[in-house]
Amino acid sequence: MDKKVFNLFFISLLLLFLVSAVNAADIQDDNITILSDGSNHIITSDLSNEDIQSQFDNANDGDTFEFTDKEYRDISLVVDKKLNIISKKTSVVYASDEVGDKAKNMGIDKTFGFYFTSNAAGSVLSGITIIASNSDYGIVVDNSNNVKITKNKVTGGENGVLIKNSDKVTLSENDISKAKQNGVQLQNVKNSLIELNHISYNKKSGIETSNIEYCKILNNTIHHNDLNGISTFNKSSNTLISGNNVYENANGIYINSTSTNDVVKSNSMTHNRKDPRSSMGGFETGNGLLFGAGFKSSGNTILKVEYNYLAHNEFFQAKNYWENPNYELGQNWYNSNDPTNTFVCPRLLASLMTLDTFSVSNTLTLQLRDSSGRAVNEFATFQTNVEVDGNVYTATFVNGRASVTQLDPNVDHNVRVQIADEYYRYDVRDASGETGDAKDSKTSSSENNAGSSGSSAGGTSEVQGNSNSQGTSNGGDSSGSHIANSDKSGNYGTNSSDIPSQDTSDNGNDALSNGDLNAGDSGSGDAMDEGKAYEIIPPVTTSKELTNTSGLVVLSILSIMGMLIYGYWRKDEFEQ
C-alpha cells in the first residue's frame, strides 16, 4: 500500500474515533445530565402515542428520546427497556384516560403517563411536566431497578408517583402536587432515595410508605397535604427520614408501622393543623409527630427520634396513640425552655433541650444544648427572631447553632430571643477560646412576667411553680413565662393536654409531657416594631451552569484534521 494512502487511512480512523467519542459524551443542559450510550431520537408533538410507543419498542437499550415540543396529548407510554426520556424545554405531557394496547397486553389495568417495567432497569425520566388529571398515576415504576426520576413536575392523578416492588430507585428534585390521594406511594421498595422533592396539595399524604427497607427520605419540602406529610404503614426497617421540612398538613410525620432500626432526625415539623373533617378524626390531627395504633418498636432495634424541630403545631408537638405503651423520644427542640409548655402528650417521654446565647469573637451566637448541657452539632434547620439593642434579626439555625451579628465587647447589650411567641432576655458574655460545650451564664426572662423559668449553672432551665404563679429559678435571676405555641393569628394557640404529667425516662434524664395549659393567642409582642429589622441569610452554594459544547468540539476537530490532511497533500510542493 502506498505510504501516503496508508497515512491518510490512519488519520481518517483517528478522526472517526474522536468524533464518536464526543457523540458519546454526556447529554447535558442547565437541568439535565445523562450519560448516553445509544442513539438519539427526537419526539415531536405530531406523533401519536402509538407512534412513540413503537419507537420505544424498536429502540436499543441506552437510546435517548428527547421531547422537543411544548405539548403532547393522550400519552400513555410503557418503558420496557433501558431508555433515557428527557426534555430540555419542560415539555408538557397530558396523560391519557385510557389504557393503551401494549399495557392491556401486559395485564396493566390502570391509566398512567409513563410506566417503567422490570426490563426498564437503568432508565431515566427527566425534565417533563406530566398532567395526570384524568389518569390513575402520573408515573409508575413497577418491579424495576436503578430507575431515576428527576426534575419532573407531576400534577393530578389518583396518585402522583407509584414505586412498587422495586430496588435502588431515585426520585429527586421533582414537583408533585394535587393528586386525589397521595403524592408519592412506596410499596415493597428497597434501597431507594426520595430526595429534594417538593410535594404539596395532595388529598391524602405527601409520601405514603408500606413495607420499605433501607430507604432514605431526605430534604424534601412537604406541605399543605390534607392528611399527613409523611405516613409509614405495615413494616419499615433501616429507613432514614431526615432533613425534611414538613408543615401545614393535618399531621407532620405519622408513624403507623412496625419499625426496626429506623431513624427520624433533623426534620422540621411545624404549623400542622387540626381538621375535624379528616378521615383520621379531629383528635388525631394537628400534631407535628404522631404515632398510630399500628406503631411497634422495641429492643435494640428501636426507632430513634432525635434532633427534630417541632413547633407551632395546633394540637401536640408529638403525640402517641393512647393505647400504646409510653415511648421515650430522643433529644428534640419543642420551642420551649419551660418543661410545662412543651406540648408533648403524656404517653411520650421527652428530654428538655435548652437554647443558649454567647459571644465568640464578638459575634452573637445562639446554641441549642441537649438535656445534659452539651452543645448540639446536628439538628434541623429553622429560624427565630433575635432583638439586639432594639434591632430585630432573623437567626437561621444550622446544625444547632446560629450566628447573628457583631457585638462591641465593651458595651452591655440588650439581647432578647424569641422562643415560641415570647421574647426572652439573655445576658451575653464573651466565650472566646472556650470549647463548643462552654455554657453561658445567662438570665432568661419573659416580657409578660407570668410563671417561672430560669437557667441552671449548666445552662439547663429548671422551672418551679405553675404558669400563672411567681417562682424562683436556679442559676439566674429570672422571671418565667407561660410559653405559648401560637401564631400571631391565634390559629396555633390551642395546644392543650387533658392529662398533666411529669415522668422520668429510663436513662435517668428528665422526661416531660405537656400539662393542662392552653396557649391562647399570645402574639409576638411589640418587639418586632422596635428598631430596624435585618435578615441574615447564610451563603448558598450553587452549581455552575453546564454548557453543551460537543458541537463546537466536533467542528474544532474537523477543522484541525482538515488542515492536517490539506498540509499533508501539499507537503511535496513545499519540499520542492
Wavefront OBJ file of the C-alpha trace (Angstrom):
o trace
v 0.000 0.000 0.000
v 1.235 3.460 -0.928
v 2.659 5.197 2.146
v 0.605 8.359 1.546
v -2.605 6.336 1.252
v -1.749 4.442 4.469
v -1.143 7.675 6.393
v -4.416 9.162 5.159
v -6.234 5.989 6.217
v -4.704 6.255 9.704
v -5.685 9.938 10.033
v -9.260 9.105 8.976
v -9.549 6.418 11.653
v -8.286 8.855 14.272
v -10.840 11.434 13.120
v -13.718 8.946 13.355
v -12.624 7.923 16.875
v -12.527 11.500 18.149
v -15.912 12.398 16.661
v -17.551 9.255 18.067
v -16.047 9.956 21.488
v -17.670 13.400 21.511
v -21.020 11.979 20.392
v -20.934 9.504 23.287
v -20.383 12.252 25.855
v -22.936 13.431 28.414
v -26.188 14.905 27.130
v -26.500 17.957 29.322
v -28.019 21.381 29.734
v -28.722 23.572 32.759
v -31.103 20.987 34.237
v -30.246 17.539 32.883
v -27.101 15.452 32.721
v -27.476 11.907 31.333
v -24.766 9.526 30.164
v -25.946 8.365 26.761
v -24.567 5.145 25.285
v -27.057 4.792 22.430
v -28.783 6.613 19.596
v -30.695 9.871 19.983
v -34.316 10.239 18.853
v -36.425 13.397 18.590
v -40.084 13.113 19.639
v -42.344 15.782 18.154
v -45.954 16.514 19.048
v -47.293 15.418 15.635
v -46.521 11.799 16.574
v -49.376 9.770 18.047
v -48.977 7.803 21.263
v -48.839 4.615 19.175
v -46.046 6.076 17.027
v -43.985 6.978 20.090
v -44.649 3.587 21.688
v -43.476 1.886 18.504
v -40.237 3.887 18.586
v -39.723 2.895 22.241
v -40.305 -0.773 21.416
v -37.873 -0.744 18.479
v -35.119 1.174 20.260
v -31.946 -0.291 21.686
v -31.004 -0.254 25.359
v -29.427 3.091 26.205
v -31.183 5.097 23.484
v -32.278 8.652 24.321
v -35.671 10.120 23.413
v -35.951 13.888 23.607
v -39.371 15.572 23.720
v -38.850 18.894 21.961
v -42.315 20.450 21.546
v -44.482 22.346 24.012
v -47.423 19.928 24.465
v -48.250 16.264 23.884
v -51.790 14.877 24.237
v -53.202 11.461 25.249
v -49.858 9.998 26.259
v -49.610 6.568 27.938
v -46.174 5.044 27.341
v -44.762 1.761 28.586
v -40.990 1.850 29.035
v -39.933 -1.780 28.567
v -36.177 -1.341 28.110
v -33.397 0.936 29.329
v -34.199 4.353 27.850
v -33.372 7.985 28.613
v -36.542 10.067 28.239
v -35.841 13.780 28.525
v -36.999 17.264 27.678
v -34.768 20.309 27.732
v -37.801 22.573 27.256
v -40.002 21.176 30.053
v -42.457 19.680 27.580
v -45.984 19.186 28.928
v -47.394 15.673 28.565
v -51.124 15.120 29.160
v -51.609 11.550 30.366
v -54.315 9.534 28.668
v -57.502 8.437 30.424
v -57.423 5.123 28.560
v -55.215 2.055 28.864
v -53.154 1.546 25.697
v -52.899 -1.717 23.756
v -49.402 -2.537 24.982
v -50.423 -2.007 28.608
v -53.525 -4.174 28.142
v -51.428 -6.965 26.667
v -49.201 -6.798 29.751
v -52.193 -7.042 32.096
v -52.000 -3.415 33.248
v -55.468 -2.039 34.005
v -54.582 1.414 35.409
v -54.071 4.575 33.390
v -50.765 6.468 33.550
v -48.368 8.776 31.789
v -45.160 6.677 31.965
v -44.887 3.058 33.167
v -41.427 1.530 33.818
v -41.354 -2.292 33.764
v -38.800 -4.800 35.013
v -36.969 -4.514 31.678
v -36.518 -0.753 32.139
v -33.715 -1.053 34.709
v -31.327 1.885 34.429
v -33.835 4.180 32.699
v -34.073 7.937 33.258
v -37.076 10.267 33.077
v -36.159 13.941 33.379
v -37.406 17.432 32.596
v -41.020 16.613 31.698
v -44.259 18.050 33.104
v -46.933 15.351 33.399
v -50.571 16.403 33.754
v -52.406 13.348 35.074
v -55.762 14.912 35.922
v -57.700 12.109 34.181
v -55.332 9.227 34.983
v -54.682 6.927 37.908
v -50.953 7.719 38.026
v -48.539 10.174 36.542
v -45.539 7.805 36.818
v -45.321 4.119 37.771
v -42.119 2.189 38.494
v -43.074 -1.491 38.797
v -40.617 -4.261 39.688
v -37.683 -2.317 38.273
v -34.220 -1.380 39.491
v -31.962 1.671 39.194
v -34.620 3.875 37.611
v -34.023 7.609 38.043
v -36.956 10.054 38.071
v -35.584 13.572 38.359
v -36.519 17.211 37.715
v -40.065 16.442 36.552
v -43.375 18.017 37.505
v -46.343 15.728 38.173
v -49.798 17.226 38.704
v -53.010 15.333 39.451
v -53.791 11.647 39.183
v -55.327 9.433 41.806
v -51.716 9.170 42.979
v -48.870 11.183 41.539
v -45.984 8.668 41.578
v -46.178 4.959 42.446
v -42.993 2.958 43.085
v -43.635 -0.685 43.910
v -41.703 -3.955 44.170
v -38.553 -2.113 43.138
v -34.946 -1.622 44.236
v -32.494 1.298 44.044
v -34.915 3.850 42.606
v -34.083 7.566 42.807
v -36.903 10.114 42.963
v -35.252 13.516 43.214
v -35.937 17.215 42.586
v -39.480 16.673 41.347
v -42.553 18.815 41.986
v -45.518 16.563 42.828
v -48.917 18.038 43.642
v -52.710 17.909 43.524
v -53.160 14.131 43.491
v -56.584 12.880 44.565
v -54.820 10.630 47.059
v -51.066 10.519 47.744
v -48.316 12.473 46.093
v -45.821 9.574 46.313
v -46.519 5.937 47.170
v -43.778 3.442 48.062
v -44.879 -0.197 48.241
v -42.389 -3.016 48.858
v -39.387 -0.854 47.997
v -35.725 -1.314 48.965
v -32.544 0.777 48.877
v -34.267 3.775 47.311
v -33.760 7.527 47.652
v -36.572 10.091 47.853
v -34.729 13.412 47.961
v -35.190 17.148 47.381
v -38.740 16.868 46.104
v -41.450 19.493 46.570
v -44.683 17.684 47.472
v -47.852 19.653 48.180
v -51.623 19.989 47.985
v -52.400 16.272 47.753
v -55.683 15.000 49.160
v -54.046 12.379 51.380
v -50.361 12.158 52.328
v -47.395 13.753 50.663
v -45.415 10.496 50.916
v -47.006 7.195 51.936
v -44.898 4.062 52.513
v -45.735 0.409 53.036
v -43.103 -2.278 53.621
v -39.880 -0.417 52.867
v -36.271 -1.358 53.679
v -33.037 0.653 53.630
v -34.732 3.663 52.066
v -33.819 7.325 52.566
v -36.382 10.142 52.607
v -34.196 13.240 52.714
v -34.524 17.022 52.439
v -37.979 17.130 50.917
v -40.367 20.068 51.315
v -43.815 18.685 52.119
v -46.755 20.970 52.859
v -50.495 21.596 52.553
v -51.437 17.939 52.187
v -54.895 17.066 53.543
v -53.675 14.137 55.637
v -50.046 13.634 56.685
v -46.801 14.969 55.331
v -45.162 11.521 55.586
v -47.021 8.308 56.531
v -45.460 4.894 57.198
v -47.573 1.710 57.270
v -47.085 -2.031 57.753
v -43.289 -2.504 58.095
v -40.312 -0.203 57.853
v -36.729 -1.171 58.551
v -33.382 0.627 58.366
v -35.077 3.691 56.897
v -33.759 7.229 57.418
v -36.218 10.154 57.396
v -34.063 13.265 57.729
v -33.829 16.929 56.811
v -37.425 17.256 55.637
v -39.397 20.485 56.065
v -42.951 19.335 56.842
v -45.598 21.961 57.518
v -49.279 22.866 57.085
v -50.504 19.271 56.854
v -53.049 17.537 59.096
v -50.039 15.883 60.776
v -46.351 16.254 60.056
v -44.929 12.711 60.229
v -47.247 9.780 61.030
v -45.590 6.524 62.142
v -48.063 3.635 61.956
v -45.689 0.785 61.151
v -43.596 -1.847 62.833
v -40.287 -0.015 62.916
v -36.888 -1.726 63.001
v -33.678 0.333 63.122
v -35.433 3.359 61.630
v -34.261 6.916 62.338
v -36.347 10.117 62.222
v -33.958 13.021 62.745
v -33.225 16.634 61.834
v -36.701 17.258 60.427
v -38.724 20.439 60.850
v -42.384 19.721 61.704
v -44.350 22.934 62.159
v -47.796 24.529 61.793
v -49.619 21.258 61.216
v -53.324 21.803 61.762
v -56.347 20.165 63.324
v -59.013 19.083 60.850
v -62.318 17.748 62.243
v -63.251 16.611 58.716
v -60.174 14.395 58.408
v -60.564 10.651 57.865
v -58.298 10.243 60.907
v -60.634 12.299 63.096
v -60.099 15.711 64.587
v -58.322 14.388 67.713
v -55.705 12.629 65.591
v -54.708 15.707 63.622
v -52.800 18.897 64.318
v -49.649 17.106 65.506
v -46.045 17.523 64.453
v -45.234 13.851 65.077
v -47.938 11.217 65.595
v -47.631 7.531 66.490
v -50.608 5.462 65.313
v -52.211 2.353 66.741
v -50.097 0.221 64.402
v -46.773 1.582 65.674
v -44.474 -1.007 67.249
v -40.769 -0.761 68.008
v -38.697 -2.160 70.835
v -35.402 -3.660 71.952
v -32.048 -2.940 70.371
v -33.690 -2.062 67.031
v -35.972 0.622 68.430
v -36.939 3.662 66.355
v -34.817 6.755 67.094
v -36.485 10.176 67.032
v -33.916 12.909 67.624
v -32.702 16.405 66.715
v -36.056 17.414 65.213
v -37.644 20.862 65.424
v -41.310 20.651 66.482
v -43.121 23.967 66.909
v -46.410 25.806 66.358
v -48.429 22.624 65.795
v -52.089 23.114 66.650
v -52.601 20.071 68.882
v -49.411 18.374 70.158
v -45.829 18.779 69.093
v -45.596 14.992 69.456
v -48.427 12.579 70.276
v -48.698 8.850 70.944
v -51.778 6.692 70.383
v -53.494 6.438 73.735
v -53.384 2.605 73.938
v -49.684 2.401 73.020
v -47.135 1.970 75.813
v -45.149 5.024 76.857
v -42.377 5.782 74.405
v -39.172 7.706 75.008
v -38.089 10.223 72.391
v -34.516 11.370 71.869
v -33.269 14.946 72.014
v -35.681 17.286 70.194
v -36.459 21.012 70.451
v -40.110 21.773 71.238
v -39.608 25.549 71.048
v -39.665 25.932 74.810
v -37.241 26.326 77.701
v -40.136 25.512 80.045
v -40.866 21.806 80.744
v -44.537 22.548 81.438
v -45.058 24.040 77.991
v -43.524 21.595 75.547
v -46.921 20.358 74.319
v -45.796 16.740 74.235
v -48.537 14.258 75.094
v -48.344 12.292 78.377
v -47.735 8.985 76.576
v -44.338 10.193 75.385
v -41.215 10.805 77.463
v -39.267 13.774 76.166
v -36.000 15.304 77.361
v -35.852 19.090 77.577
v -33.327 20.842 75.390
v -32.381 24.461 76.024
v -31.397 27.487 73.978
v -28.279 29.445 74.978
v -26.587 32.629 73.820
v -22.936 33.551 73.982
v -20.377 35.669 72.176
v -17.415 34.238 70.286
v -15.005 36.705 68.654
v -17.573 39.420 69.374
v -20.252 37.604 67.320
v -23.603 36.870 68.965
v -24.260 33.152 68.689
v -27.318 31.081 69.594
v -26.694 27.473 70.592
v -29.031 24.550 71.233
v -27.991 22.244 74.070
v -29.155 18.777 74.969
v -30.584 17.825 78.338
v -27.055 17.340 79.693
v -25.968 20.830 78.624
v -23.807 19.679 75.712
v -23.839 21.735 72.523
v -25.801 20.079 69.719
v -23.976 19.884 66.382
v -26.604 18.031 64.349
v -30.101 19.427 64.076
v -32.954 20.520 61.817
v -32.692 23.889 60.094
v -35.091 26.504 61.454
v -35.361 30.233 62.161
v -36.188 32.512 65.046
v -36.031 36.245 65.721
v -33.396 37.943 67.873
v -33.564 41.530 69.098
v -30.235 43.227 69.822
v -30.394 46.759 71.197
v -33.759 47.321 69.520
v -32.780 45.897 66.115
v -34.555 42.680 65.087
v -32.597 39.991 63.251
v -33.629 36.663 61.720
v -31.396 33.898 63.030
v -31.141 30.733 60.930
v -30.112 27.643 62.884
v -27.913 25.193 61.008
v -26.854 22.091 62.946
v -27.930 23.579 66.250
v -26.186 26.967 66.000
v -26.992 30.406 64.584
v -24.734 33.460 64.386
v -26.482 36.801 64.241
v -24.364 39.942 64.431
v -21.159 41.577 65.650
v -21.116 42.916 69.215
v -18.989 45.548 70.895
v -17.373 43.649 73.802
v -17.058 46.850 75.836
v -20.790 47.531 75.858
v -23.614 45.804 77.701
v -26.118 44.733 75.080
v -29.845 44.206 75.458
v -30.477 40.840 73.805
v -33.876 39.200 73.575
v -34.561 35.886 71.800
v -37.962 34.786 70.531
v -38.944 31.343 71.790
v -42.403 30.318 70.588
v -44.080 33.738 70.506
v -42.457 35.241 73.603
v -39.233 37.247 73.793
v -36.711 36.229 76.489
v -33.892 38.434 77.747
v -30.365 36.968 77.724
v -27.211 38.282 79.386
v -24.392 37.543 76.946
v -20.766 37.063 77.930
v -17.651 36.532 75.851
v -16.856 32.845 75.380
v -13.864 33.216 73.026
v -11.441 30.353 73.231
v -13.848 28.049 75.013
v -14.992 24.733 73.626
v -18.308 24.140 71.944
v -19.685 22.899 75.236
v -18.989 26.156 77.079
v -22.158 27.244 78.803
v -23.456 30.757 79.060
v -24.376 32.062 82.478
v -27.389 33.909 81.200
v -30.520 35.476 82.549
v -33.625 34.418 80.698
v -36.870 36.205 81.334
v -40.145 36.708 79.511
v -41.682 40.114 78.962
v -45.080 39.194 80.440
v -43.664 38.166 83.859
v -46.044 35.255 84.313
v -44.917 31.936 85.706
v -41.349 30.918 86.345
v -38.351 29.802 84.351
v -34.651 30.123 84.779
v -31.223 28.854 83.910
v -29.120 26.471 85.902
v -25.373 26.794 86.098
v -25.221 24.135 83.409
v -27.393 26.129 81.063
v -30.490 23.979 81.582
v -33.711 25.625 82.656
v -35.412 24.453 85.821
v -38.945 25.587 86.443
v -40.818 25.890 89.701
v -44.499 26.581 90.027
v -47.402 26.897 87.629
v -47.731 29.168 84.641
v -49.586 31.882 86.496
v -47.528 31.893 89.697
v -44.320 33.643 90.583
v -41.499 31.273 91.296
v -37.740 31.119 91.663
v -35.017 29.702 89.479
v -31.617 28.110 89.857
v -28.540 29.724 88.399
v -30.022 33.075 87.473
v -32.281 35.936 88.408
v -35.262 35.440 86.153
v -38.996 35.537 85.915
v -40.544 32.961 83.633
v -43.410 32.750 81.272
v -46.219 30.612 80.024
v -44.641 29.979 76.616
v -47.389 29.930 74.039
v -47.046 27.802 70.933
v -49.235 30.173 68.987
v -49.045 32.135 65.803
v -49.947 35.812 65.652
v -53.251 34.807 64.078
v -54.093 32.598 67.025
v -54.630 29.583 64.782
v -51.943 27.600 66.572
v -52.691 28.681 70.115
v -54.974 25.888 71.268
v -52.384 23.310 72.317
v -53.514 21.564 75.446
v -53.387 18.266 77.257
v -56.144 16.864 79.402
v -53.694 14.780 81.412
v -50.984 16.824 83.155
v -47.960 14.651 83.761
v -44.249 14.643 84.505
v -42.158 11.491 84.452
v -38.616 10.194 84.418
v -37.042 8.401 81.472
v -35.279 5.072 81.698
v -31.862 6.654 81.173
v -32.264 8.986 84.132
v -32.787 12.193 82.141
v -35.727 14.399 82.953
v -38.748 13.396 80.892
v -41.503 15.830 80.130
v -45.072 15.827 78.996
v -47.444 18.675 78.460
v -49.638 19.983 81.255
v -53.223 21.195 81.090
v -52.223 24.594 79.705
v -53.999 26.452 76.963
v -51.744 28.682 74.969
v -54.319 31.058 73.556
v -53.302 33.861 71.233
v -50.225 35.429 72.642
v -48.911 37.188 69.541
v -45.310 38.233 69.348
v -45.449 41.432 71.376
v -44.257 44.876 70.400
v -40.639 43.918 69.984
v -40.972 43.353 66.256
v -41.913 47.010 65.799
v -38.821 48.336 67.512
v -35.819 49.461 65.515
v -34.770 48.326 62.098
v -35.111 44.696 61.039
v -32.215 42.855 59.424
v -32.227 39.413 57.862
v -29.041 37.390 57.962
v -29.008 34.937 55.044
v -26.382 32.171 55.038
v -24.374 31.706 51.838
v -25.798 29.184 49.391
v -23.515 27.063 47.261
v -24.812 26.790 43.718
v -23.535 24.644 40.920
v -22.019 26.324 37.879
v -24.158 26.185 34.760
v -23.250 23.464 32.310
v -22.868 24.281 28.612
v -23.260 21.769 25.805
v -20.027 22.207 23.819
v -19.989 18.900 21.970
v -20.853 20.529 18.601
v -18.064 23.071 18.982
v -15.617 20.309 19.844
v -16.619 18.316 16.749
v -16.195 21.350 14.485
v -12.820 22.098 16.036
v -11.630 18.527 15.492
v -12.885 18.521 11.904
v -11.115 21.847 11.217
v -7.835 20.632 12.707
v -7.969 17.318 10.875
v -8.849 19.083 7.610
v -5.804 21.323 7.934
v -3.608 18.299 8.679
v -4.862 16.453 5.596
v -4.504 19.527 3.381
v -0.980 20.134 4.666
v -0.073 16.507 4.093
v -1.182 16.636 0.470
v 0.757 19.876 -0.120
v 3.870 18.612 1.614
v 5.569 17.607 -1.636
v 5.006 21.074 -3.107
v 6.649 22.771 -0.140
v 9.580 20.344 -0.252
v 10.281 21.075 -3.945
l 1 2 3 4 5 6 7 8 9 10 11 12 13 14 15 16 17 18 19 20 21 22 23 24 25 26 27 28 29 30 31 32 33 34 35 36 37 38 39 40 41 42 43 44 45 46 47 48 49 50 51 52 53 54 55 56 57 58 59 60 61 62 63 64 65 66 67 68 69 70 71 72 73 74 75 76 77 78 79 80 81 82 83 84 85 86 87 88 89 90 91 92 93 94 95 96 97 98 99 100 101 102 103 104 105 106 107 108 109 110 111 112 113 114 115 116 117 118 119 120 121 122 123 124 125 126 127 128 129 130 131 132 133 134 135 136 137 138 139 140 141 142 143 144 145 146 147 148 149 150 151 152 153 154 155 156 157 158 159 160 161 162 163 164 165 166 167 168 169 170 171 172 173 174 175 176 177 178 179 180 181 182 183 184 185 186 187 188 189 190 191 192 193 194 195 196 197 198 199 200 201 202 203 204 205 206 207 208 209 210 211 212 213 214 215 216 217 218 219 220 221 222 223 224 225 226 227 228 229 230 231 232 233 234 235 236 237 238 239 240 241 242 243 244 245 246 247 248 249 250 251 252 253 254 255 256 257 258 259 260 261 262 263 264 265 266 267 268 269 270 271 272 273 274 275 276 277 278 279 280 281 282 283 284 285 286 287 288 289 290 291 292 293 294 295 296 297 298 299 300 301 302 303 304 305 306 307 308 309 310 311 312 313 314 315 316 317 318 319 320 321 322 323 324 325 326 327 328 329 330 331 332 333 334 335 336 337 338 339 340 341 342 343 344 345 346 347 348 349 350 351 352 353 354 355 356 357 358 359 360 361 362 363 364 365 366 367 368 369 370 371 372 373 374 375 376 377 378 379 380 381 382 383 384 385 386 387 388 389 390 391 392 393 394 395 396 397 398 399 400 401 402 403 404 405 406 407 408 409 410 411 412 413 414 415 416 417 418 419 420 421 422 423 424 425 426 427 428 429 430 431 432 433 434 435 436 437 438 439 440 441 442 443 444 445 446 447 448 449 450 451 452 453 454 455 456 457 458 459 460 461 462 463 464 465 466 467 468 469 470 471 472 473 474 475 476 477 478 479 480 481 482 483 484 485 486 487 488 489 490 491 492 493 494 495 496 497 498 499 500 501 502 503 504 505 506 507 508 509 510 511 512 513 514 515 516 517 518 519 520 521 522 523 524 525 526 527 528 529 530 531 532 533 534 535 536 537 538 539 540 541 542 543 544 545 546 547 548 549 550 551 552 553 554 555 556 557 558 559 560 561 562 563 564 565 566 567 568 569 570 571 572 573 574 575 576
